[in-house]
């Protein structure tokens, strides 16, 4: 009976999963797509991943020395570096990839308070920073194995593509976006562990599918819609970046609204913009709107509001 009278400070509901365990699971889930990227593009892809991860970890370590508080043990910098590399063309110079890693950790994460305080996804912010600063390098997907346009660019130009190649990953693109099968395998792993759920990815992908069917120009052609879903960074963004705990809404209703918003924005950028892709900008813009989404969807506390018997 004495145990029933013990009182402790909040939080009263605790989980055995800490930040390090969650980040470790995300790294493991990304390994199939990263591994296929290395197989697809060769050893340069491996060194690109190594450069970005080292740059993010080293930046966080040096900032920790300055602040006299180390946080590299939570592995969040490793996840940021890995995601950044997976969003880069394999032809990007290594110094540019390292610059992106420094920007992601120092500017987007550390200067805003560290893990849990950044207002947008660091890896995507770094990718867009590099895309704006060095567009020629960031849009060059020509390699020894792939010299034509990426599948999304080919679709936008009205050319035919092979969906099976997109599912397997025998296409050009960024290091981690080419194999839809590998990305879905990693996503299934996170879903089974309960690290993520389907609220955001499902609402995102479903909304984009409807948008593509209405505004894509080919109606609800199954092959075309499948190519749009498998192409570009849509699966990578929907399962691994839109679900980021820090930059997504915390309310359940807000997560559905967030997913629908991302689907619409991605469709607008893909079908009405000049570029073939739009996932990165859609997620970053969605990150900026998260406070408004949470404000609109936060549930009312019990007893609040005017009831039928209140005057």
C-alpha positions in Angstrom: 0.0 0.0 0.0 2.9 2.3 0.7 3.8 2.3 -3.0 0.4 3.8 -3.8 1.3 7.0 -2.0 4.5 7.7 -3.8 4.4 11.0 -5.7 6.9 12.0 -8.4 7.3 15.0 -10.7 6.0 14.8 -14.3 6.2 13.3 -16.8 4.2 10.4 -15.3 3.9 8.4 -18.5 7.3 7.2 -19.7 8.7 5.1 -22.5 11.6 2.8 -22.7 12.5 4.4 -26.1 14.8 7.4 -25.7 16.2 9.7 -28.4 19.2 7.5 -29.0 17.1 4.4 -29.5 14.7 6.2 -31.9 17.6 7.7 -34.0 19.3 4.3 -34.1 16.1 2.8 -35.5 15.8 5.5 -38.1 19.4 4.9 -39.2 18.7 1.2 -39.6 15.6 1.9 -41.6 17.5 4.2 -43.9 20.3 1.6 -44.6 18.4 -0.4 -47.3 17.9 2.8 -49.4 21.4 4.1 -48.6 22.9 0.7 -49.4 21.1 0.5 -52.7 22.3 4.0 -53.5 25.9 2.9 -53.0 25.2 -0.1 -55.2 23.5 2.0 -57.8 26.0 4.9 -58.0 29.2 3.3 -56.8 31.8 4.0 -54.1 31.4 7.8 -54.5 28.0 7.5 -53.0 29.5 5.8 -49.9 32.1 8.6 -49.5 29.3 11.2 -50.0 27.4 9.7 -47.1 30.7 9.5 -45.0 31.4 13.2 -45.7 27.9 14.5 -44.8 27.7 12.4 -41.6 31.2 13.4 -40.5 30.4 17.1 -41.2 27.2 17.0 -39.2 28.7 15.1 -36.2 31.8 17.2 -36.1 29.8 20.4 -36.3 27.6 19.3 -33.4 30.7 18.2 -31.4 32.4 21.5 -31.9 29.3 23.4 -30.9 29.0 21.2 -27.9 32.5 22.1 -26.9 31.6 25.8 -27.1 28.4 25.3 -25.1 30.1 22.9 -22.7 27.4 20.3 -23.3 27.7 17.4 -25.7 24.7 15.9 -27.5 26.3 13.8 -30.2 25.4 10.7 -28.3 21.7 10.9 -29.3 22.7 10.2 -32.9 20.4 12.9 -34.3 23.4 14.4 -36.1 24.1 11.1 -37.8 20.5 10.9 -39.0 20.7 14.5 -40.4 23.9 13.7 -42.2 22.5 10.5 -43.7 19.3 12.1 -44.8 21.3 15.0 -46.4 23.4 12.6 -48.4 20.4 10.7 -49.6 19.0 14.0 -50.9 22.1 14.9 -52.9 23.1 13.9 -56.4 26.2 11.7 -56.4 28.0 14.2 -58.6 28.0 17.0 -56.0 31.6 18.0 -54.9 32.5 16.7 -51.4 33.2 20.2 -50.1 29.7 21.2 -51.0 28.2 18.3 -49.2 30.3 19.1 -46.1 29.0 22.7 -46.3 25.5 21.5 -46.3 26.2 19.4 -43.2 27.6 22.4 -41.4 24.6 24.5 -42.4 22.1 21.9 -41.3 23.5 21.5 -37.8 24.9 25.0 -37.0 22.3 27.3 -38.6 19.1 25.2 -38.6 19.6 23.2 -35.4 22.1 24.5 -32.9 21.5 28.2 -33.3 17.8 27.6 -32.6 18.4 25.6 -29.4 19.5 22.1 -30.5 17.4 19.0 -30.8 13.7 19.6 -30.4 14.0 23.4 -31.0 14.7 23.6 -34.8 11.7 25.0 -36.7 12.3 23.0 -39.9 13.9 19.8 -41.0 17.7 20.4 -41.0 18.6 18.0 -43.8 15.9 19.4 -46.1 16.9 23.0 -45.2 20.5 22.2 -46.1 19.4 20.6 -49.4 17.4 23.7 -50.3 20.3 26.0 -49.2 22.6 24.1 -51.6 20.0 24.1 -54.3 19.6 27.8 -54.2 23.3 28.5 -53.9 24.6 25.9 -56.4 21.7 25.0 -58.7 24.0 23.7 -61.5 25.6 21.1 -59.3 22.4 20.2 -57.4 20.4 19.5 -60.6 23.1 17.5 -62.4 22.1 13.8 -62.2 24.3 12.6 -65.1 26.6 9.7 -64.2 28.4 7.0 -66.0 25.4 4.7 -65.5 22.6 7.2 -66.2 22.9 10.0 -68.8 19.3 10.8 -69.5 16.7 12.7 -67.5 15.4 11.5 -64.2 12.1 9.7 -64.2 10.1 12.7 -63.0 11.8 15.0 -65.5 10.9 12.5 -68.2 7.3 12.3 -67.0 7.1 16.1 -67.1 8.4 16.1 -70.6 5.8 13.5 -71.7 8.2 10.7 -72.1 7.6 7.1 -71.2 9.3 5.5 -68.2 9.7 2.0 -66.8 7.9 1.7 -63.5 9.7 -1.5 -62.5 13.0 0.3 -62.8 11.7 3.0 -60.5 10.5 0.4 -57.9 13.8 -1.4 -58.0 15.9 1.7 -58.3 17.6 1.4 -61.7 17.2 5.1 -62.4 19.1 8.3 -61.9 18.3 10.7 -59.1 19.6 11.5 -55.7 21.5 8.9 -53.7 18.6 7.7 -51.5 15.5 8.3 -53.6 15.8 5.9 -56.5 14.7 2.6 -54.9 11.0 2.7 -53.9 11.2 -0.9 -52.6 14.1 -0.1 -50.3 12.4 3.0 -48.9 9.2 1.1 -48.3 11.1 -1.7 -46.5 12.7 0.9 -44.2 9.3 2.5 -43.6 7.7 -0.8 -42.7 10.5 -1.4 -40.2 9.7 2.0 -38.5 6.0 1.2 -38.6 6.4 -2.2 -37.0 8.5 -0.6 -34.2 5.9 2.1 -33.6 8.5 4.8 -34.3 6.2 6.4 -36.8 2.5 5.9 -37.7 0.5 6.2 -40.9 -1.3 9.5 -40.1 1.0 11.8 -41.9 2.4 9.5 -44.7 -1.0 8.1 -45.6 -2.7 11.4 -45.7 0.2 12.9 -47.6 0.4 10.2 -50.3 -3.4 9.9 -50.7 -3.8 13.6 -51.1 -1.0 13.8 -53.6 -2.5 10.9 -55.6 -5.8 12.6 -55.8 -4.2 15.9 -56.8 -2.1 14.1 -59.5 -5.2 12.4 -60.9 -7.1 15.7 -61.1 -4.3 18.1 -62.2 -1.6 15.8 -63.6 -3.0 15.8 -67.1 -3.4 12.0 -67.5 -6.4 11.5 -65.2 -6.3 8.5 -62.8 -4.1 6.4 -65.0 -2.7 3.8 -62.6 0.7 3.6 -64.2 1.2 7.3 -64.3 0.1 7.7 -60.6 2.4 4.8 -59.6 5.3 6.5 -61.3 4.6 9.8 -59.6 4.5 8.1 -56.2 7.7 6.1 -56.8 9.6 8.9 -58.4 11.6 11.6 -56.8 11.9 12.0 -53.1 8.2 11.5 -52.3 8.5 8.3 -50.4 11.7 9.4 -48.7 10.0 12.6 -47.6 6.7 11.1 -46.6 8.0 8.4 -44.3 11.4 9.8 -43.1 11.2 13.6 -43.1 7.6 14.6 -42.8 7.3 12.4 -39.7 10.1 14.2 -37.9 9.0 14.5 -34.3 10.3 18.0 -33.9 8.8 19.6 -37.0 5.5 17.8 -37.3 2.3 18.8 -35.5 1.8 17.1 -32.1 -2.0 16.9 -32.3 -3.6 13.9 -34.2 -6.0 16.1 -36.2 -3.1 18.4 -37.0 -1.1 15.6 -38.4 -3.9 14.7 -40.8 -4.1 18.4 -41.8 -0.4 18.5 -42.2 -0.3 15.5 -44.5 -3.1 16.9 -46.7 -1.3 20.2 -46.9 2.0 18.5 -47.9 0.2 16.5 -50.6 -1.4 19.7 -52.1 1.9 21.7 -51.9 3.9 18.8 -53.5 1.3 18.6 -56.3 1.4 22.4 -56.9 5.2 22.4 -57.1 5.4 19.4 -59.3 2.6 20.1 -61.8 2.5 23.9 -61.9 6.2 24.8 -61.1 9.1 24.7 -63.4 11.0 21.9 -61.6 9.9 18.3 -61.7 10.2 17.8 -58.0 8.6 19.6 -55.1 8.8 17.5 -51.9 11.6 19.4 -50.2 9.9 22.8 -50.6 6.6 21.4 -49.6 7.8 19.9 -46.4 9.8 23.0 -45.4 6.8 25.3 -46.1 4.7 22.8 -44.1 7.2 23.0 -41.2 6.7 26.8 -41.1 2.9 26.4 -40.9 3.0 23.8 -38.1 2.4 26.3 -35.3 -0.8 27.6 -37.0 -2.0 24.0 -37.6 -1.5 23.1 -34.0 -3.2 26.3 -32.8 -6.2 25.4 -35.0 -6.4 21.7 -34.0 -5.5 21.7 -30.3 -8.4 20.0 -28.5 -10.2 22.0 -25.9 -9.7 21.1 -22.3 -12.5 19.3 -20.6 -15.0 21.8 -19.2 -13.9 24.6 -21.5 -16.2 26.4 -23.8 -19.9 27.3 -23.6 -22.1 24.2 -23.0 -25.8 24.0 -23.5 -26.6 24.8 -19.9 -24.1 27.7 -19.6 -25.5 31.3 -19.8 
